[in-house]
Amino acid sequence: MPAGGGAITEVLSSIGRISELMFEGHWHAFSKAVESLAQGSLRLNQNLWGSMGGGGGSSLRGSSPVSSGYATRGKQIESKFAK
């Protein structure tokens, strides 16, 4: 008998190639999505906490009190439930 494949062998090898390409494609798409998510999280962390995630710099931008202290009330707040 000649050494070769039949129809079933050809079909199975085609299914194997197709499933391999699908697996690689899905894995590539998934890895790109995870990479984008990681970059977005890093960008958010840099915007929220300046020095986190390699942002560098110890100054806190946008802090209203001097050098990120606590804000104080300008007037007394009355409770609306007090009688």
DRENTI-332377 format. One record per residue: residue in three letters; x, y, z of N, C-alpha, C in turn; residue number from 1. Coordinates in steps of 0.02 Angstrom, whole numbers, plus 50000, padded with zeros to 5 digits. Atoms other than C-alpha are relative to their C-alpha. Example, Ala and Ser with C-alpha at 12.3 -4.5 7.8 and 13.67 -1.06 7.14 Angstrom:
! DRENTI-332377
{site 'ala' {50045 49941 50000} {50615 49775 50390} {50045 50060 50000} 1}
{site 'ser' {49958 49941 49997} {50684 49947 50357} {49961 50055 50037} 2}
END
This chain:
! DRENTI-332377
{site 'met' {50042 49941 50000} {50000 50000 50000} {50044 50062 50000} 1}
{site 'pro' {49961 49939 50000} {50064 50172 49963} {49991 50038 50066} 2}
{site 'ala' {50003 49962 49938} {50107 50278 50114} {49972 50069 49984} 3}
{site 'gly' {50032 49936 50012} {49992 50425 50110} {49936 50004 50039} 4}
{site 'gly' {50060 49992 49962} {49838 50494 50186} {49938 49993 49957} 5}
{site 'gly' {50064 50003 50035} {49660 50474 50141} {49961 50063 50014} 6}
{site 'ala' {50043 49942 49991} {49515 50592 50149} {49994 50019 50074} 7}
{site 'ile' {50007 49986 49928} {49497 50574 50337} {50062 50033 50028} 8}
{site 'thr' {49937 49970 49977} {49680 50614 50367} {50005 50073 49977} 9}
{site 'glu' {49998 49931 50025} {49668 50769 50258} {49952 50045 50038} 10}
{site 'val' {50049 49961 49964} {49511 50828 50346} {50025 50014 50071} 11}
{site 'leu' {49975 49990 49932} {49588 50802 50518} {50058 50048 50003} 12}
{site 'ser' {49944 49953 50000} {49747 50894 50472} {49976 50071 49986} 13}
{site 'ser' {50029 49933 50013} {49643 51038 50402} {49967 50028 50062} 14}
{site 'ile' {50031 49978 49937} {49542 51045 50563} {50053 50021 50050} 15}
{site 'gly' {49945 49983 49955} {49705 51047 50661} {50030 50067 49983} 16}
{site 'arg' {49971 49936 50021} {49775 51191 50559} {49952 50058 50015} 17}
{site 'ile' {50050 49947 49988} {49613 51292 50571} {49995 50015 50074} 18}
{site 'ser' {50006 49988 49928} {49598 51267 50759} {50063 50033 50028} 19}
{site 'glu' {49938 49967 49978} {49781 51315 50782} {50000 50074 49983} 20}
{site 'leu' {50004 49930 50019} {49755 51476 50685} {49949 50038 50042} 21}
{site 'met' {50051 49967 49959} {49597 51515 50782} {50026 50011 50071} 22}
{site 'phe' {49973 49993 49933} {49685 51484 50948} {50051 50056 50003} 23}
{site 'glu' {49950 49947 50001} {49831 51595 50901} {49969 50068 49991} 24}
{site 'gly' {50034 49936 50010} {49715 51732 50839} {49964 50024 50062} 25}
{site 'his' {50035 49981 49939} {49609 51730 50995} {50049 50018 50055} 26}
{site 'trp' {49950 49984 49949} {49762 51727 51106} {50032 50068 49987} 27}
{site 'his' {49971 49935 50018} {49835 51875 51012} {49951 50056 50018} 28}
{site 'ala' {50050 49949 49985} {49673 51974 51028} {49992 50009 50076} 29}
{site 'phe' {50006 49997 49927} {49658 51931 51214} {50061 50035 50031} 30}
{site 'ser' {49940 49969 49972} {49839 51981 51249} {50001 50075 49985} 31}
{site 'lys' {50003 49928 50016} {49813 52148 51159} {49950 50036 50045} 32}
{site 'ala' {50050 49970 49956} {49657 52181 51262} {50027 50008 50071} 33}
{site 'val' {49971 49996 49933} {49748 52143 51425} {50054 50053 50002} 34}
{site 'glu' {49948 49949 50003} {49894 52252 51372} {49970 50070 50000} 35}
{site 'ser' {50034 49935 50001} {49776 52397 51333} {49970 50016 50068} 36}
{site 'leu' {50028 49990 49933} {49690 52374 51501} {50055 50020 50050} 37}
{site 'ala' {49944 49984 49955} {49858 52377 51590} {50026 50071 49988} 38}
{site 'gln' {49976 49933 50016} {49913 52535 51500} {49950 50053 50024} 39}
{site 'gly' {50051 49954 49976} {49747 52619 51539} {50001 50007 50076} 40}
{site 'ser' {49996 49997 49927} {49761 52573 51723} {50061 50039 50022} 41}
{site 'leu' {49940 49963 49982} {49938 52639 51729} {49990 50075 49990} 42}
{site 'arg' {50013 49929 50013} {49882 52803 51651} {49954 50029 50053} 43}
{site 'leu' {50044 49975 49947} {49739 52819 51776} {50036 50008 50066} 44}
{site 'asn' {49962 49995 49938} {49855 52783 51922} {50048 50059 49999} 45}
{site 'gln' {49955 49943 50004} {49978 52913 51860} {49961 50065 50008} 46}
{site 'asn' {50040 49939 49993} {49838 53041 51849} {49973 50008 50071} 47}
{site 'leu' {50028 49995 49933} {49765 52998 52018} {50053 50009 50054} 48}
{site 'trp' {49945 49997 49952} {49925 52970 52116} {50064 50011 49961} 49}
{site 'gly' {49946 49979 50044} {50068 53063 52033} {50062 49957 50001} 50}
{site 'ser' {49936 50037 49998} {50214 52958 52093} {49990 49926 49988} 51}
{site 'met' {50012 50071 50007} {50131 52789 52068} {50008 49979 49926} 52}
{site 'gly' {49995 50027 50068} {50172 52684 51916} {50055 50032 49959} 53}
{site 'gly' {49944 49972 50037} {50335 52766 51868} {49989 50072 49978} 54}
{site 'gly' {50014 49931 50020} {50260 52940 51855} {50052 50048 50025} 55}
{site 'gly' {49949 49957 49971} {50396 53014 51964} {49970 50064 50028} 56}
{site 'gly' {50022 49936 49974} {50384 53180 52050} {49963 49993 50065} 57}
{site 'ser' {50032 50006 49935} {50335 53206 52229} {49949 50055 50011} 58}
{site 'ser' {50048 49946 49990} {50229 53361 52203} {49930 49975 49984} 59}
{site 'leu' {50069 50018 50012} {50043 53338 52216} {49966 50057 49964} 60}
{site 'arg' {50031 49948 50039} {49960 53435 52079} {49927 50008 50020} 61}
{site 'gly' {50070 49987 49987} {49793 53517 52113} {49980 49998 50073} 62}
{site 'ser' {50018 50000 49930} {49803 53512 52302} {49988 50071 50023} 63}
{site 'ser' {50018 49932 49982} {49715 53664 52374} {50038 50025 50061} 64}
{site 'pro' {49961 49975 49943} {49797 53677 52547} {50075 49999 49984} 65}
{site 'val' {49928 49995 50012} {49981 53717 52557} {50030 49931 50008} 66}
{site 'ser' {49964 50064 50000} {50080 53561 52514} {49959 49942 50025} 67}
{site 'ser' {50046 50056 49988} {49934 53440 52524} {49982 49991 50074} 68}
{site 'gly' {50025 50006 49931} {49880 53480 52702} {49925 49990 49999} 69}
{site 'tyr' {50072 50008 49998} {49701 53465 52760} {49965 50067 49997} 70}
{site 'ala' {50038 49938 50006} {49574 53597 52714} {49962 50013 50065} 71}
{site 'thr' {50039 49980 49941} {49489 53694 52854} {49937 50035 49977} 72}
{site 'arg' {50063 49968 50016} {49312 53756 52857} {50004 50075 50011} 73}
{site 'gly' {50001 49928 49992} {49285 53940 52831} {49946 50024 50047} 74}
{site 'lys' {50054 49979 49956} {49124 53947 52930} {49971 49938 50035} 75}
{site 'gln' {50030 50054 49963} {49029 53842 53055} {49941 49971 49960} 76}
{site 'ile' {50054 50032 50036} {48912 53716 52977} {49946 49979 50050} 77}
{site 'glu' {50055 50018 49956} {48741 53699 53057} {49966 49938 49973} 78}
{site 'ser' {50034 50061 50020} {48656 53532 53055} {49926 50016 49987} 79}
{site 'lys' {50070 49987 50015} {48485 53535 52973} {49954 49959 50043} 80}
{site 'phe' {50042 50040 49956} {48425 53406 53098} {50001 50026 50071} 81}
{site 'ala' {49997 49973 49931} {48472 53508 53252} {49938 50044 50011} 82}
{site 'lys' {50060 49960 49985} {48323 53589 53340} {50013 50051 50053} 83}
END
